[in-house]
Amino acid sequence: MNNTSLSPNDHWYGFFLSLLTAFLWGILPVFLKLSLEMMDPVTITLYRFLVAGIFVFLMLFQSRALPQLRVFKSRKGFSLVLVSVLLVVNYVANVKGLEYINPESSQVLMQLAPFLLMLGGIVFFLNALVG
């Protein structure tokens, strides 16, 4: 049986985790802007993905949950590679944009991006229905 009862301190733990997340997302553009003084956007993105990739690989390896390589030979594999390339382009473009605008404006645009993506998806879906 799954025990879903919460201890009295669980809500505080969740609150501080969400506060930490908000803080780190808030200072990310500032640190990226500072990093641009020493590195180009592609190098910054390379290091971000390399560290994240090593971390995820170690976590999956430790839990014996590494995906099978045959997944990459299917249509899903092509989609995975395409989405990965587009994600890298998004990260590089975000850091490249910091060369032209200040971190505060970048943070506002980062918060608007999911909403604008949703609106673009609705327009795309409606065009597919009508056309």
N, CA, C and O atoms as a Tinker XYZ file with bonds, in Angstrom:
   524  protein
     1  N      0.840000   -1.176000    0.000000    73     2
     2  CA     0.000000    0.000000    0.000000    64     1     3
     3  C      0.887000    1.242000    0.000000    63     2     4     5
     4  O      1.908000    1.284000    0.687000    81     3
     5  N      0.496000    2.239000   -0.766000    73     3     6
     6  CA     1.267000    3.465000   -0.898000    64     5     7
     7  C      0.869000    4.445000    0.193000    63     6     8     9
     8  O     -0.306000    4.787000    0.321000    81     7
     9  N      1.825000    4.894000    0.972000    73     7    10
    10  CA     1.565000    5.843000    2.039000    64     9    11
    11  C      1.713000    7.252000    1.488000    63    10    12    13
    12  O      2.817000    7.673000    1.143000    81    11
    13  N      0.607000    7.983000    1.403000    73    11    14
    14  CA     0.645000    9.332000    0.836000    64    13    15
    15  C      0.515000   10.408000    1.896000    63    14    16    17
    16  O      0.345000   11.581000    1.561000    81    15
    17  N      0.589000   10.045000    3.154000    73    15    18
    18  CA     0.472000   11.056000    4.195000    64    17    19
    19  C      1.751000   11.900000    4.228000    63    18    20    21
    20  O      2.856000   11.399000    4.021000    81    19
    21  N      1.569000   13.159000    4.489000    73    19    22
    22  CA     2.686000   14.095000    4.522000    64    21    23
    23  C      3.074000   14.387000    5.960000    63    22    24    25
    24  O      2.219000   14.484000    6.840000    81    23
    25  N      4.347000   14.523000    6.184000    73    23    26
    26  CA     4.794000   14.933000    7.510000    64    25    27
    27  C      4.577000   16.435000    7.646000    63    26    28    29
    28  O      4.416000   17.123000    6.638000    81    27
    29  N      4.569000   16.957000    8.866000    73    27    30
    30  CA     4.312000   18.394000    9.049000    64    29    31
    31  C      5.318000   19.308000    8.362000    63    30    32    33
    32  O      5.003000   20.469000    8.100000    81    31
    33  N      6.513000   18.824000    8.064000    73    31    34
    34  CA     7.531000   19.682000    7.457000    64    33    35
    35  C      7.630000   19.534000    5.950000    63    34    36    37
    36  O      8.420000   20.240000    5.322000    81    35
    37  N      6.853000   18.639000    5.348000    73    35    38
    38  CA     6.947000   18.426000    3.895000    64    37    39
    39  C      6.583000   19.664000    3.094000    63    38    40    41
    40  O      7.200000   19.930000    2.062000    81    39
    41  N      5.599000   20.424000    3.544000    73    39    42
    42  CA     5.223000   21.615000    2.781000    64    41    43
    43  C      6.332000   22.664000    2.820000    63    42    44    45
    44  O      6.516000   23.395000    1.848000    81    43
    45  N      7.065000   22.750000    3.910000    73    43    46
    46  CA     8.191000   23.684000    3.983000    64    45    47
    47  C      9.331000   23.246000    3.066000    63    46    48    49
    48  O      9.986000   24.076000    2.435000    81    47
    49  N      9.558000   21.943000    3.001000    73    47    50
    50  CA    10.585000   21.408000    2.107000    64    49    51
    51  C     10.239000   21.751000    0.660000    63    50    52    53
    52  O     11.103000   22.207000   -0.089000    81    51
    53  N      9.006000   21.542000    0.267000    73    51    54
    54  CA     8.564000   21.892000   -1.084000    64    53    55
    55  C      8.634000   23.381000   -1.350000    63    54    56    57
    56  O      9.010000   23.813000   -2.440000    81    55
    57  N      8.265000   24.169000   -0.336000    73    55    58
    58  CA     8.330000   25.621000   -0.482000    64    57    59
    59  C      9.760000   26.094000   -0.722000    63    58    60    61
    60  O     10.005000   26.915000   -1.606000    81    59
    61  N     10.707000   25.575000    0.066000    73    59    62
    62  CA    12.097000   26.006000   -0.095000    64    61    63
    63  C     12.702000   25.495000   -1.397000    63    62    64    65
    64  O     13.552000   26.169000   -1.979000    81    63
    65  N     12.284000   24.319000   -1.869000    73    63    66
    66  CA    12.753000   23.841000   -3.173000    64    65    67
    67  C     12.237000   24.734000   -4.294000    63    66    68    69
    68  O     12.983000   25.067000   -5.215000    81    67
    69  N     10.969000   25.125000   -4.224000    73    67    70
    70  CA    10.430000   26.007000   -5.266000    64    69    71
    71  C     11.045000   27.402000   -5.163000    63    70    72    73
    72  O     11.252000   28.060000   -6.183000    81    71
    73  N     11.338000   27.859000   -3.949000    73    71    74
    74  CA    12.007000   29.149000   -3.779000    64    73    75
    75  C     13.414000   29.106000   -4.361000    63    74    76    77
    76  O     13.842000   30.057000   -5.014000    81    75
    77  N     14.133000   28.014000   -4.132000    73    75    78
    78  CA    15.474000   27.851000   -4.700000    64    77    79
    79  C     15.415000   27.838000   -6.228000    63    78    80    81
    80  O     16.248000   28.458000   -6.889000    81    79
    81  N     14.430000   27.131000   -6.786000    73    79    82
    82  CA    14.270000   27.085000   -8.238000    64    81    83
    83  C     14.018000   28.475000   -8.809000    63    82    84    85
    84  O     14.636000   28.864000   -9.800000    81    83
    85  N     13.112000   29.221000   -8.185000    73    83    86
    86  CA    12.812000   30.577000   -8.659000    64    85    87
    87  C     14.046000   31.471000   -8.570000    63    86    88    89
    88  O     14.302000   32.271000   -9.470000    81    87
    89  N     14.806000   31.337000   -7.491000    73    87    90
    90  CA    16.016000   32.132000   -7.323000    64    89    91
    91  C     17.041000   31.802000   -8.407000    63    90    92    93
    92  O     17.619000   32.702000   -9.016000    81    91
    93  N     17.264000   30.506000   -8.646000    73    91    94
    94  CA    18.256000   30.111000   -9.651000    64    93    95
    95  C     17.835000   30.530000  -11.057000    63    94    96    97
    96  O     18.676000   30.956000  -11.848000    81    95
    97  N     16.536000   30.414000  -11.384000    73    95    98
    98  CA    16.068000   30.869000  -12.688000    64    97    99
    99  C     16.197000   32.386000  -12.812000    63    98   100   101
   100  O     16.433000   32.909000  -13.902000    81    99
   101  N     16.042000   33.085000  -11.693000    73    99   102
   102  CA    16.148000   34.537000  -11.720000    64   101   103
   103  C     17.564000   35.026000  -11.963000    63   102   104   105
   104  O     17.764000   36.033000  -12.642000    81   103
   105  N     18.555000   34.320000  -11.411000    73   103   106
   106  CA    19.935000   34.784000  -11.570000    64   105   107
   107  C     20.623000   34.185000  -12.792000    63   106   108   109
   108  O     21.730000   34.596000  -13.141000    81   107
   109  N     19.980000   33.221000  -13.445000    73   107   110
   110  CA    20.596000   32.593000  -14.612000    64   109   111
   111  C     21.003000   33.594000  -15.689000    63   110   112   113
   112  O     22.144000   33.535000  -16.148000    81   111
   113  N     20.127000   34.516000  -16.119000    73   111   114
   114  CA    20.558000   35.470000  -17.163000    64   113   115
   115  C     21.738000   36.333000  -16.735000    63   114   116   117
   116  O     22.572000   36.695000  -17.565000    81   115
   117  N     21.816000   36.665000  -15.459000    73   115   118
   118  CA    22.932000   37.488000  -14.978000    64   117   119
   119  C     24.239000   36.712000  -15.127000    63   118   120   121
   120  O     25.228000   37.251000  -15.626000    81   119
   121  N     24.249000   35.449000  -14.696000    73   119   122
   122  CA    25.461000   34.649000  -14.807000    64   121   123
   123  C     25.811000   34.352000  -16.263000    63   122   124   125
   124  O     26.987000   34.289000  -16.621000    81   123
   125  N     24.794000   34.170000  -17.097000    73   123   126
   126  CA    25.076000   33.949000  -18.518000    64   125   127
   127  C     25.685000   35.199000  -19.140000    63   126   128   129
   128  O     26.601000   35.109000  -19.957000    81   127
   129  N     25.170000   36.372000  -18.748000    73   127   130
   130  CA    25.718000   37.626000  -19.264000    64   129   131
   131  C     27.176000   37.792000  -18.833000    63   130   132   133
   132  O     28.014000   38.234000  -19.620000    81   131
   133  N     27.475000   37.436000  -17.585000    73   131   134
   134  CA    28.860000   37.503000  -17.110000    64   133   135
   135  C     29.743000   36.484000  -17.847000    63   134   136   137
   136  O     30.905000   36.765000  -18.138000    81   135
   137  N     29.198000   35.326000  -18.140000    73   135   138
   138  CA    29.959000   34.293000  -18.852000    64   137   139
   139  C     30.283000   34.715000  -20.275000    63   138   140   141
   140  O     31.291000   34.290000  -20.840000    81   139
   141  N     29.424000   35.558000  -20.859000    73   139   142
   142  CA    29.657000   36.021000  -22.225000    64   141   143
   143  C     30.914000   36.870000  -22.343000    63   142   144   145
   144  O     31.431000   37.056000  -23.445000    81   143
   145  N     31.411000   37.387000  -21.225000    73   143   146
   146  CA    32.633000   38.176000  -21.276000    64   145   147
   147  C     33.858000   37.312000  -21.552000    63   146   148   149
   148  O     34.884000   37.813000  -22.011000    81   147
   149  N     33.750000   35.992000  -21.268000    73   147   150
   150  CA    34.892000   35.097000  -21.454000    64   149   151
   151  C     34.659000   34.017000  -22.503000    63   150   152   153
   152  O     35.619000   33.477000  -23.052000    81   151
   153  N     33.414000   33.696000  -22.788000    73   151   154
   154  CA    33.108000   32.598000  -23.720000    64   153   155
   155  C     32.028000   33.037000  -24.704000    63   154   156   157
   156  O     31.293000   33.995000  -24.462000    81   155
   157  N     31.951000   32.320000  -25.810000    73   155   158
   158  CA    30.888000   32.583000  -26.777000    64   157   159
   159  C     29.652000   31.744000  -26.411000    63   158   160   161
   160  O     29.762000   30.806000  -25.621000    81   159
   161  N     28.480000   32.070000  -26.977000    73   159   162
   162  CA    27.247000   31.359000  -26.625000    64   161   163
   163  C     27.296000   29.849000  -26.874000    63   162   164   165
   164  O     26.730000   29.077000  -26.101000    81   163
   165  N     27.967000   29.426000  -27.946000    73   163   166
   166  CA    28.032000   27.994000  -28.248000    64   165   167
   167  C     28.833000   27.250000  -27.171000    63   166   168   169
   168  O     28.447000   26.154000  -26.764000    81   167
   169  N     29.932000   27.830000  -26.714000    73   167   170
   170  CA    30.751000   27.198000  -25.679000    64   169   171
   171  C     30.003000   27.127000  -24.352000    63   170   172   173
   172  O     30.070000   26.114000  -23.655000    81   171
   173  N     29.294000   28.191000  -24.000000    73   171   174
   174  CA    28.500000   28.186000  -22.773000    64   173   175
   175  C     27.459000   27.078000  -22.834000    63   174   176   177
   176  O     27.289000   26.326000  -21.875000    81   175
   177  N     26.764000   26.979000  -23.961000    73   175   178
   178  CA    25.742000   25.946000  -24.112000    64   177   179
   179  C     26.367000   24.557000  -24.097000    63   178   180   181
   180  O     25.793000   23.627000  -23.530000    81   179
   181  N     27.535000   24.407000  -24.711000    73   179   182
   182  CA    28.219000   23.119000  -24.688000    64   181   183
   183  C     28.496000   22.672000  -23.260000    63   182   184   185
   184  O     28.232000   21.523000  -22.907000    81   183
   185  N     29.021000   23.567000  -22.441000    73   183   186
   186  CA    29.310000   23.215000  -21.050000    64   185   187
   187  C     28.032000   22.914000  -20.267000    63   186   188   189
   188  O     28.011000   21.989000  -19.455000    81   187
   189  N     26.979000   23.676000  -20.500000    73   187   190
   190  CA    25.714000   23.430000  -19.796000    64   189   191
   191  C     25.164000   22.047000  -20.138000    63   190   192   193
   192  O     24.736000   21.308000  -19.252000    81   191
   193  N     25.178000   21.702000  -21.414000    73   191   194
   194  CA    24.651000   20.402000  -21.822000    64   193   195
   195  C     25.581000   19.269000  -21.415000    63   194   196   197
   196  O     25.121000   18.182000  -21.064000    81   195
   197  N     26.875000   19.512000  -21.459000    73   195   198
   198  CA    27.832000   18.469000  -21.070000    64   197   199
   199  C     27.677000   18.110000  -19.597000    63   198   200   201
   200  O     27.622000   16.930000  -19.250000    81   199
   201  N     27.605000   19.105000  -18.736000    73   199   202
   202  CA    27.434000   18.838000  -17.303000    64   201   203
   203  C     26.091000   18.158000  -17.037000    63   202   204   205
   204  O     26.024000   17.193000  -16.275000    81   203
   205  N     25.032000   18.654000  -17.656000    73   203   206
   206  CA    23.714000   18.034000  -17.466000    64   205   207
   207  C     23.696000   16.605000  -18.016000    63   206   208   209
   208  O     23.122000   15.710000  -17.396000    81   207
   209  N     24.318000   16.391000  -19.170000    73   207   210
   210  CA    24.355000   15.054000  -19.760000    64   209   211
   211  C     25.120000   14.059000  -18.906000    63   210   212   213
   212  O     24.693000   12.915000  -18.745000    81   211
   213  N     26.241000   14.483000  -18.361000    73   211   214
   214  CA    27.017000   13.594000  -17.487000    64   213   215
   215  C     26.213000   13.263000  -16.232000    63   214   216   217
   216  O     26.191000   12.114000  -15.792000    81   215
   217  N     25.562000   14.258000  -15.663000    73   215   218
   218  CA    24.758000   14.039000  -14.463000    64   217   219
   219  C     23.620000   13.058000  -14.733000    63   218   220   221
   220  O     23.412000   12.121000  -13.962000    81   219
   221  N     22.881000   13.269000  -15.829000    73   219   222
   222  CA    21.767000   12.371000  -16.161000    64   221   223
   223  C     22.275000   10.973000  -16.477000    63   222   224   225
   224  O     21.671000    9.986000  -16.057000    81   223
   225  N     23.381000   10.878000  -17.214000    73   223   226
   226  CA    23.947000    9.563000  -17.523000    64   225   227
   227  C     24.308000    8.806000  -16.243000    63   226   228   229
   228  O     24.001000    7.622000  -16.113000    81   227
   229  N     24.959000    9.489000  -15.303000    73   227   230
   230  CA    25.339000    8.823000  -14.054000    64   229   231
   231  C     24.118000    8.389000  -13.247000    63   230   232   233
   232  O     24.113000    7.311000  -12.652000    81   231
   233  N     23.088000    9.228000  -13.230000    73   231   234
   234  CA    21.863000    8.862000  -12.508000    64   233   235
   235  C     21.187000    7.647000  -13.153000    63   234   236   237
   236  O     20.753000    6.736000  -12.449000    81   235
   237  N     21.096000    7.630000  -14.480000    73   235   238
   238  CA    20.483000    6.505000  -15.178000    64   237   239
   239  C     21.334000    5.247000  -15.059000    63   238   240   241
   240  O     20.800000    4.147000  -14.919000    81   239
   241  N     22.642000    5.402000  -15.112000    73   239   242
   242  CA    23.548000    4.259000  -14.981000    64   241   243
   243  C     23.440000    3.643000  -13.586000    63   242   244   245
   244  O     23.397000    2.422000  -13.438000    81   243
   245  N     23.396000    4.496000  -12.575000    73   243   246
   246  CA    23.301000    4.007000  -11.201000    64   245   247
   247  C     21.991000    3.267000  -10.963000    63   246   248   249
   248  O     21.968000    2.266000  -10.247000    81   247
   249  N     20.902000    3.748000  -11.555000    73   247   250
   250  CA    19.610000    3.092000  -11.359000    64   249   251
   251  C     19.347000    2.007000  -12.398000    63   250   252   253
   252  O     18.260000    1.430000  -12.434000    81   251
   253  N     20.338000    1.730000  -13.244000    73   251   254
   254  CA    20.236000    0.718000  -14.301000    64   253   255
   255  C     19.028000    0.966000  -15.215000    63   254   256   257
   256  O     18.277000    0.048000  -15.546000    81   255
   257  N     18.866000    2.229000  -15.608000    73   255   258
   258  CA    17.732000    2.615000  -16.431000    64   257   259
   259  C     18.163000    3.284000  -17.736000    63   258   260   261
   260  O     17.412000    4.076000  -18.304000    81   259
   261  N     19.375000    2.966000  -18.213000    73   259   262
   262  CA    19.828000    3.544000  -19.482000    64   261   263
   263  C     18.940000    3.049000  -20.625000    63   262   264   265
   264  O     18.607000    1.865000  -20.674000    81   263
   265  N     18.553000    3.938000  -21.542000    73   263   266
   266  CA    17.708000    3.513000  -22.660000    64   265   267
   267  C     18.483000    2.614000  -23.630000    63   266   268   269
   268  O     19.707000    2.700000  -23.734000    81   267
   269  N     17.758000    1.766000  -24.322000    73   267   270
   270  CA    18.355000    0.891000  -25.315000    64   269   271
   271  C     18.702000    1.699000  -26.566000    63   270   272   273
   272  O     17.970000    2.617000  -26.938000    81   271
   273  N     19.812000    1.360000  -27.211000    73   271   274
   274  CA    20.242000    2.100000  -28.404000    64   273   275
   275  C     19.327000    1.872000  -29.596000    63   274   276   277
   276  O     19.318000    2.684000  -30.520000    81   275
   277  N     18.567000    0.802000  -29.600000    73   275   278
   278  CA    17.689000    0.540000  -30.751000    64   277   279
   279  C     16.576000    1.580000  -30.872000    63   278   280   281
   280  O     15.952000    1.692000  -31.927000    81   279
   281  N     16.321000    2.341000  -29.807000    73   279   282
   282  CA    15.324000    3.411000  -29.862000    64   281   283
   283  C     15.719000    4.444000  -30.902000    63   282   284   285
   284  O     14.852000    5.034000  -31.548000    81   283
   285  N     17.022000    4.673000  -31.075000    73   283   286
   286  CA    17.489000    5.691000  -31.998000    64   285   287
   287  C     17.352000    5.288000  -33.457000    63   286   288   289
   288  O     17.532000    6.123000  -34.344000    81   287
   289  N     17.035000    4.020000  -33.725000    73   287   290
   290  CA    16.881000    3.564000  -35.106000    64   289   291
   291  C     15.445000    3.704000  -35.596000    63   290   292   293
   292  O     15.172000    3.466000  -36.773000    81   291
   293  N     14.532000    4.082000  -34.725000    73   291   294
   294  CA    13.126000    4.195000  -35.098000    64   293   295
   295  C     12.763000    5.649000  -35.400000    63   294   296   297
   296  O     13.608000    6.542000  -35.354000    81   295
   297  N     11.509000    5.855000  -35.703000    73   295   298
   298  CA    11.001000    7.203000  -35.950000    64   297   299
   299  C     11.102000    8.054000  -34.681000    63   298   300   301
   300  O     11.353000    9.257000  -34.750000    81   299
   301  N     10.906000    7.424000  -33.534000    73   299   302
   302  CA    11.048000    8.147000  -32.271000    64   301   303
   303  C     12.485000    8.641000  -32.092000    63   302   304   305
   304  O     12.710000    9.721000  -31.545000    81   303
   305  N     13.435000    7.866000  -32.544000    73   303   306
   306  CA    14.837000    8.274000  -32.445000    64   305   307
   307  C     15.115000    9.509000  -33.276000    63   306   308   309
   308  O     15.829000   10.413000  -32.843000    81   307
   309  N     14.543000    9.545000  -34.483000    73   307   310
   310  CA    14.707000   10.721000  -35.336000    64   309   311
   311  C     14.097000   11.943000  -34.660000    63   310   312   313
   312  O     14.697000   13.018000  -34.652000    81   311
   313  N     12.908000   11.776000  -34.096000    73   311   314
   314  CA    12.252000   12.880000  -33.400000    64   313   315
   315  C     13.077000   13.337000  -32.201000    63   314   316   317
   316  O     13.174000   14.534000  -31.930000    81   315
   317  N     13.666000   12.390000  -31.489000    73   315   318
   318  CA    14.491000   12.720000  -30.331000    64   317   319
   319  C     15.717000   13.533000  -30.742000    63   318   320   321
   320  O     16.069000   14.510000  -30.080000    81   319
   321  N     16.355000   13.135000  -31.819000    73   319   322
   322  CA    17.527000   13.872000  -32.302000    64   321   323
   323  C     17.120000   15.265000  -32.787000    63   322   324   325
   324  O     17.798000   16.248000  -32.489000    81   323
   325  N     16.023000   15.349000  -33.527000    73   323   326
   326  CA    15.546000   16.639000  -34.025000    64   325   327
   327  C     15.207000   17.589000  -32.881000    63   326   328   329
   328  O     15.593000   18.758000  -32.904000    81   327
   329  N     14.491000   17.088000  -31.890000    73   327   330
   330  CA    14.124000   17.916000  -30.746000    64   329   331
   331  C     15.375000   18.341000  -29.971000    63   330   332   333
   332  O     15.449000   19.467000  -29.481000    81   331
   333  N     16.346000   17.451000  -29.863000    73   331   334
   334  CA    17.590000   17.790000  -29.162000    64   333   335
   335  C     18.340000   18.902000  -29.880000    63   334   336   337
   336  O     18.845000   19.827000  -29.244000    81   335
   337  N     18.413000   18.814000  -31.198000    73   335   338
   338  CA    19.095000   19.862000  -31.973000    64   337   339
   339  C     18.360000   21.188000  -31.822000    63   338   340   341
   340  O     18.995000   22.230000  -31.661000    81   339
   341  N     17.041000   21.161000  -31.872000    73   339   342
   342  CA    16.275000   22.395000  -31.727000    64   341   343
   343  C     16.414000   22.978000  -30.316000    63   342   344   345
   344  O     16.408000   24.198000  -30.150000    81   343
   345  N     16.539000   22.120000  -29.306000    73   343   346
   346  CA    16.757000   22.597000  -27.944000    64   345   347
   347  C     18.110000   23.289000  -27.817000    63   346   348   349
   348  O     18.224000   24.325000  -27.161000    81   347
   349  N     19.121000   22.721000  -28.438000    73   347   350
   350  CA    20.450000   23.346000  -28.428000    64   349   351
   351  C     20.389000   24.702000  -29.137000    63   350   352   353
   352  O     20.971000   25.674000  -28.655000    81   351
   353  N     19.703000   24.776000  -30.257000    73   351   354
   354  CA    19.554000   26.047000  -30.975000    64   353   355
   355  C     18.846000   27.070000  -30.085000    63   354   356   357
   356  O     19.230000   28.239000  -30.056000    81   355
   357  N     17.823000   26.635000  -29.365000    73   355   358
   358  CA    17.105000   27.528000  -28.455000    64   357   359
   359  C     18.033000   28.058000  -27.368000    63   358   360   361
   360  O     18.017000   29.255000  -27.081000    81   359
   361  N     18.837000   27.198000  -26.759000    73   359   362
   362  CA    19.746000   27.627000  -25.695000    64   361   363
   363  C     20.810000   28.581000  -26.234000    63   362   364   365
   364  O     21.125000   29.585000  -25.596000    81   363
   365  N     21.360000   28.271000  -27.401000    73   363   366
   366  CA    22.380000   29.149000  -27.990000    64   365   367
   367  C     21.765000   30.503000  -28.338000    63   366   368   369
   368  O     22.378000   31.543000  -28.096000    81   367
   369  N     20.560000   30.497000  -28.903000    73   367   370
   370  CA    19.904000   31.754000  -29.258000    64   369   371
   371  C     19.592000   32.584000  -28.019000    63   370   372   373
   372  O     19.690000   33.810000  -28.046000    81   371
   373  N     19.218000   31.914000  -26.935000    73   371   374
   374  CA    18.944000   32.629000  -25.690000    64   373   375
   375  C     20.200000   33.323000  -25.180000    63   374   376   377
   376  O     20.150000   34.496000  -24.809000    81   375
   377  N     21.317000   32.619000  -25.158000    73   375   378
   378  CA    22.566000   33.229000  -24.687000    64   377   379
   379  C     23.038000   34.293000  -25.675000    63   378   380   381
   380  O     23.554000   35.331000  -25.262000    81   379
   381  N     22.867000   34.047000  -26.970000    73   379   382
   382  CA    23.255000   35.033000  -27.991000    64   381   383
   383  C     22.446000   36.320000  -27.820000    63   382   384   385
   384  O     22.966000   37.419000  -28.015000    81   383
   385  N     21.176000   36.173000  -27.455000    73   383   386
   386  CA    20.331000   37.347000  -27.238000    64   385   387
   387  C     20.807000   38.213000  -26.094000    63   386   388   389
   388  O     20.557000   39.419000  -26.077000    81   387
   389  N     21.496000   37.602000  -25.131000    73   387   390
   390  CA    22.018000   38.375000  -24.003000    64   389   391
   391  C     23.131000   39.333000  -24.422000    63   390   392   393
   392  O     23.473000   40.254000  -23.680000    81   391
   393  N     23.700000   39.112000  -25.622000    73   391   394
   394  CA    24.690000   40.060000  -26.123000    64   393   395
   395  C     24.040000   41.371000  -26.544000    63   394   396   397
   396  O     24.719000   42.391000  -26.663000    81   395
   397  N     22.717000   41.349000  -26.772000    73   395   398
   398  CA    22.023000   42.519000  -27.299000    64   397   399
   399  C     21.073000   43.174000  -26.308000    63   398   400   401
   400  O     20.766000   44.359000  -26.443000    81   399
   401  N     20.597000   42.419000  -25.307000    73   399   402
   402  CA    19.676000   42.990000  -24.326000    64   401   403
   403  C     20.206000   42.700000  -22.924000    63   402   404   405
   404  O     21.101000   41.877000  -22.736000    81   403
   405  N     19.634000   43.391000  -21.956000    73   403   406
   406  CA    20.090000   43.189000  -20.577000    64   405   407
   407  C     19.432000   41.940000  -19.968000    63   406   408   409
   408  O     18.422000   41.468000  -20.488000    81   407
   409  N     19.983000   41.408000  -18.887000    73   407   410
   410  CA    19.444000   40.186000  -18.279000    64   409   411
   411  C     17.990000   40.313000  -17.818000    63   410   412   413
   412  O     17.239000   39.339000  -17.862000    81   411
   413  N     17.590000   41.510000  -17.375000    73   411   414
   414  CA    16.215000   41.691000  -16.915000    64   413   415
   415  C     15.223000   41.476000  -18.051000    63   414   416   417
   416  O     14.207000   40.804000  -17.872000    81   415
   417  N     15.512000   42.039000  -19.208000    73   415   418
   418  CA    14.639000   41.849000  -20.374000    64   417   419
   419  C     14.639000   40.394000  -20.816000    63   418   420   421
   420  O     13.602000   39.857000  -21.205000    81   419
   421  N     15.785000   39.768000  -20.756000    73   419   422
   422  CA    15.878000   38.357000  -21.119000    64   421   423
   423  C     15.011000   37.497000  -20.208000    63   422   424   425
   424  O     14.364000   36.556000  -20.668000    81   423
   425  N     14.998000   37.819000  -18.916000    73   423   426
   426  CA    14.189000   37.049000  -17.964000    64   425   427
   427  C     12.704000   37.183000  -18.282000    63   426   428   429
   428  O     11.961000   36.206000  -18.191000    81   427
   429  N     12.269000   38.382000  -18.653000    73   427   430
   430  CA    10.866000   38.582000  -19.022000    64   429   431
   431  C     10.533000   37.759000  -20.267000    63   430   432   433
   432  O      9.488000   37.111000  -20.326000    81   431
   433  N     11.421000   37.787000  -21.258000    73   431   434
   434  CA    11.185000   37.018000  -22.477000    64   433   435
   435  C     11.185000   35.516000  -22.200000    63   434   436   437
   436  O     10.425000   34.770000  -22.818000    81   435
   437  N     12.038000   35.068000  -21.266000    73   435   438
   438  CA    12.058000   33.638000  -20.925000    64   437   439
   439  C     10.732000   33.224000  -20.283000    63   438   440   441
   440  O     10.280000   32.095000  -20.470000    81   439
   441  N     10.111000   34.126000  -19.531000    73   439   442
   442  CA     8.827000   33.811000  -18.913000    64   441   443
   443  C      7.696000   33.848000  -19.935000    63   442   444   445
   444  O      6.708000   33.127000  -19.793000    81   443
   445  N      7.832000   34.677000  -20.956000    73   443   446
   446  CA     6.815000   34.762000  -22.002000    64   445   447
   447  C      6.916000   33.628000  -23.023000    63   446   448   449
   448  O      5.934000   33.310000  -23.693000    81   447
   449  N      8.081000   33.024000  -23.142000    73   447   450
   450  CA     8.319000   32.024000  -24.192000    64   449   451
   451  C      7.317000   30.868000  -24.180000    63   450   452   453
   452  O      6.791000   30.542000  -25.244000    81   451
   453  N      7.017000   30.226000  -23.040000    73   451   454
   454  CA     6.039000   29.130000  -23.086000    64   453   455
   455  C      4.658000   29.592000  -23.526000    63   454   456   457
   456  O      3.961000   28.875000  -24.244000    81   455
   457  N      4.261000   30.787000  -23.098000    73   455   458
   458  CA     2.966000   31.322000  -23.513000    64   457   459
   459  C      2.936000   31.582000  -25.020000    63   458   460   461
   460  O      1.959000   31.255000  -25.694000    81   459
   461  N      4.010000   32.172000  -25.541000    73   459   462
   462  CA     4.081000   32.426000  -26.975000    64   461   463
   463  C      4.149000   31.124000  -27.770000    63   462   464   465
   464  O      3.596000   31.034000  -28.866000    81   463
   465  N      4.823000   30.119000  -27.220000    73   463   466
   466  CA     4.856000   28.803000  -27.860000    64   465   467
   467  C      3.452000   28.210000  -27.933000    63   466   468   469
   468  O      3.073000   27.624000  -28.947000    81   467
   469  N      2.684000   28.365000  -26.856000    73   467   470
   470  CA     1.306000   27.870000  -26.848000    64   469   471
   471  C      0.472000   28.580000  -27.912000    63   470   472   473
   472  O     -0.280000   27.939000  -28.645000    81   471
   473  N      0.605000   29.897000  -27.994000    73   471   474
   474  CA    -0.140000   30.642000  -29.009000    64   473   475
   475  C      0.265000   30.216000  -30.413000    63   474   476   477
   476  O     -0.590000   30.059000  -31.284000    81   475
   477  N      1.567000   30.028000  -30.639000    73   475   478
   478  CA     2.030000   29.555000  -31.945000    64   477   479
   479  C      1.485000   28.170000  -32.260000    63   478   480   481
   480  O      1.135000   27.890000  -33.407000    81   479
   481  N      1.408000   27.300000  -31.257000    73   479   482
   482  CA     0.849000   25.964000  -31.460000    64   481   483
   483  C     -0.624000   26.017000  -31.831000    63   482   484   485
   484  O     -1.084000   25.242000  -32.670000    81   483
   485  N     -1.371000   26.932000  -31.207000    73   483   486
   486  CA    -2.793000   27.082000  -31.532000    64   485   487
   487  C     -2.948000   27.556000  -32.968000    63   486   488   489
   488  O     -3.777000   27.034000  -33.713000    81   487
   489  N     -2.147000   28.549000  -33.358000    73   487   490
   490  CA    -2.209000   29.044000  -34.745000    64   489   491
   491  C     -1.839000   27.923000  -35.715000    63   490   492   493
   492  O     -2.510000   27.743000  -36.731000    81   491
   493  N     -0.788000   27.175000  -35.416000    73   491   494
   494  CA    -0.369000   26.060000  -36.269000    64   493   495
   495  C     -1.473000   25.012000  -36.373000    63   494   496   497
   496  O     -1.765000   24.518000  -37.462000    81   495
   497  N     -2.087000   24.673000  -35.235000    73   495   498
   498  CA    -3.143000   23.669000  -35.226000    64   497   499
   499  C     -4.368000   24.149000  -36.013000    63   498   500   501
   500  O     -4.956000   23.387000  -36.780000    81   499
   501  N     -4.745000   25.409000  -35.818000    73   499   502
   502  CA    -5.896000   25.927000  -36.546000    64   501   503
   503  C     -5.638000   25.994000  -38.045000    63   502   504   505
   504  O     -6.540000   25.713000  -38.834000    81   503
   505  N     -4.428000   26.359000  -38.452000    73   503   506
   506  CA    -4.082000   26.356000  -39.877000    64   505   507
   507  C     -4.126000   24.952000  -40.445000    63   506   508   509
   508  O     -4.535000   24.763000  -41.591000    81   507
   509  N     -3.716000   23.968000  -39.670000    73   507   510
   510  CA    -3.756000   22.574000  -40.135000    64   509   511
   511  C     -5.197000   22.107000  -40.293000    63   510   512   513
   512  O     -5.496000   21.332000  -41.201000    81   511
   513  N     -6.097000   22.568000  -39.422000    73   511   514
   514  CA    -7.498000   22.179000  -39.527000    64   513   515
   515  C     -8.186000   22.821000  -40.722000    63   514   516   517
   516  O     -8.946000   22.172000  -41.441000    81   515
   517  N     -7.910000   24.101000  -40.923000    73   515   518
   518  CA    -8.576000   24.848000  -41.999000    64   517   519
   519  C     -7.972000   24.498000  -43.353000    63   518   520   521
   520  O     -8.695000   24.318000  -44.333000    81   519
   521  N     -6.635000   24.401000  -43.406000    73   519   522
   522  CA    -5.931000   24.191000  -44.669000    64   521   523
   523  C     -5.891000   22.799000  -45.038000    63   522   524
   524  O     -5.332000   22.452000  -46.078000    81   523
